[in-house]
């Protein structure tokens, strides 16, 4: 885990990426924005709401606006369940378009 207080970034290590776009174990990126009061509480809440569905994440904090932007890394097979968990556990969280990840770094929107 790496923490950069000067820039407000926080990242956790990711598990290996799946190569196939149709692979249910392939990771998808889910960008999000949410208000937050405390960065550590937000991290704990994300982990509590998603549990084992959360395979990794990155966060950037806009301290003056008290907003966090980030990306969640979730297995494709867990995407719908994770969206439901986020909608009920973090209703103020706004999700963007989920994108597939390949080892080559190409993204395709879903």
C-alpha positions in Angstrom: 0.0 0.0 0.0 1.3 3.4 -0.9 0.1 6.7 0.6 1.1 10.1 -0.8 -0.3 12.8 1.6 1.0 15.7 -0.4 -1.1 14.8 -3.4 -3.9 13.0 -1.6 -3.4 9.7 -3.5 -3.9 6.2 -2.1 -3.4 3.0 -4.0 -3.5 -0.7 -3.1 -1.9 -3.5 -5.0 -3.9 -5.3 -7.7 -4.2 -9.0 -8.3 -3.1 -10.2 -11.8 -5.3 -9.1 -14.6 -7.3 -11.4 -16.8 -6.6 -11.3 -20.5 -9.9 -12.2 -22.1 -12.7 -9.7 -22.4 -15.3 -12.5 -21.9 -13.4 -14.0 -18.9 -15.6 -13.8 -15.8 -12.4 -13.4 -13.7 -11.2 -10.5 -15.8 -11.0 -7.3 -13.9 -13.1 -4.3 -14.8 -12.5 -0.7 -13.7 -15.4 1.2 -12.1 -14.6 4.9 -11.8 -16.5 6.8 -9.1 -16.9 10.1 -7.3 -18.2 10.6 -3.8 -18.3 13.1 -1.0 -16.2 12.1 2.1 -15.6 13.4 5.6 -12.5 11.3 6.3 -10.3 9.4 3.8 -9.6 6.5 6.2 -13.4 6.1 6.9 -14.1 6.0 3.1 -11.5 3.3 2.5 -12.9 1.3 5.4 -16.5 1.8 4.1 -15.6 0.7 0.6 -13.9 -2.5 1.9 -16.8 -3.2 4.3 -19.5 -2.7 1.5 -17.7 -4.7 -1.2 -15.8 -7.2 0.9 -14.1 -9.9 -1.3 -15.6 -8.4 -4.4 -13.1 -5.5 -4.2 -9.9 -6.6 -5.8 -8.1 -3.3 -5.7 -8.7 0.5 -5.8 -7.2 3.9 -6.2 -8.3 7.1 -4.6 -7.6 10.8 -5.1 -8.9 13.3 -2.6 -10.0 16.9 -3.3 -9.6 18.2 0.2 -11.1 21.7 -0.2 -14.2 20.2 -1.9 -14.3 17.2 0.4 -14.7 14.9 -2.7 -13.0 11.7 -3.5 -12.5 10.3 -7.0 -11.3 6.8 -7.6 -11.4 3.6 -9.5 -12.5 0.2 -8.1 -11.1 -3.0 -9.6 -13.7 -5.8 -9.6 -14.0 -9.2 -11.3 -16.5 -9.1 -14.2 -18.6 -11.8 -12.6 -19.0 -9.7 -9.4 -19.8 -6.4 -11.2 -23.7 -6.4 -10.9 -23.6 -7.6 -7.3 -20.9 -4.9 -6.5 -23.1 -2.2 -8.1 -26.1 -3.3 -5.9 -23.9 -3.3 -2.8 -22.5 0.2 -3.6 -26.0 1.6 -4.3 -27.3 0.4 -0.9 -24.1 0.9 1.1 -22.8 4.1 -0.3 -25.9 5.8 -1.9 -24.1 9.1 -2.4 -21.4 7.4 -4.6 -21.7 8.2 -8.3 -20.3 5.5 -10.6 -19.1 5.9 -14.1 -18.9 3.5 -17.0 -17.3 0.2 -16.1 -14.4 -0.6 -18.4 -12.6 -3.9 -19.2 -8.9 -4.1 -18.5 -6.5 -6.2 -20.6 -2.8 -6.8 -19.9 -2.0 -4.6 -22.8 -3.8 -1.7 -21.1 -6.7 -1.3 -23.7 -10.0 -0.3 -22.3 -13.5 -1.1 -23.6 -16.6 0.5 -22.1 -19.6 -1.6 -20.8 
